[in-house]
């Protein structure tokens, strides 16, 4: 899967499901590839301001959400 397709799928999933942890996002994507690629795409999206990584104290994890 190319990074462009992966990026589009992440945006689609986060728009439907809302706040997701890294593990939940993995499950939604059905990702079985190299985790470094997924982490690189997520980090790039955070740097660009497309998504936000913030703490969720009830889950005790960091979650990703779309920036509004």
TORPA-487610 format. One line per 8 residues: number of its first residue (from 1); for each residue x negated, y negated, z negated of C-alpha. Coordinates in steps of 0.001 Angstrom, whole numbers. Layout:
BEGIN
NUM) X/Y/Z ~ ... .
This chain:
BEGIN
1) 0/0/0 ~ -1421/-3372/951 ~ -1730/-6164/-1577 ~ 899/-8209/300 ~ 3463/-5407/63 ~ 2566/-4793/-3582 ~ 2974/-8491/-4345 ~ 6424/-8541/-2703 .
9) 7525/-5451/-4645 ~ 6353/-6963/-7946 ~ 8309/-10158/-7261 ~ 11400/-8141/-6347 ~ 11206/-5989/-9484 ~ 10602/-8937/-11819 ~ 13476/-10884/-10265 ~ 15838/-7959/-10931 .
17) 14570/-6648/-14263 ~ 13129/-9714/-15975 ~ 10380/-9372/-18584 ~ 8330/-6202/-18115 ~ 5173/-4909/-19757 ~ 2370/-3497/-17633 ~ 3473/70/-18384 ~ 7106/-683/-17500 .
25) 5994/-2326/-14262 ~ 3912/769/-13441 ~ 6956/2984/-13926 ~ 9196/730/-11813 ~ 6673/632/-8986 ~ 6025/4356/-9166 ~ 2349/3430/-8928 ~ -102/6304/-8640 .
33) -3054/4452/-7121 ~ -6026/2646/-8581 ~ -4938/482/-11513 ~ -7647/-2078/-10727 ~ -5808/-3065/-7544 ~ -2554/-3626/-9434 ~ -4318/-5595/-12171 ~ -6111/-7730/-9554 .
41) -2810/-8568/-7811 ~ -1104/-9402/-11125 ~ -4039/-11580/-12250 ~ -3985/-13439/-8934 ~ -262/-14079/-9262 ~ -760/-15414/-12815 ~ -3574/-17721/-11635 ~ -1410/-19022/-8789 .
49) 1443/-19711/-11194 ~ 3911/-17352/-9532 ~ 4370/-15231/-12660 ~ 3669/-15802/-16346 ~ 2067/-13414/-18828 ~ 3337/-14014/-22353 ~ 3680/-12122/-25629 ~ 6891/-10319/-26492 .
57) 6848/-9969/-30248 ~ 9742/-7492/-30379 ~ 7914/-5071/-28029 ~ 4513/-6015/-29473 ~ 3150/-6225/-25928 ~ 2314/-8766/-23270 ~ 5032/-9032/-20625 ~ 5181/-10480/-17137 .
65) 8043/-12663/-15945 ~ 8734/-14948/-13032 ~ 7862/-18577/-13588 ~ 11019/-20660/-13355 .
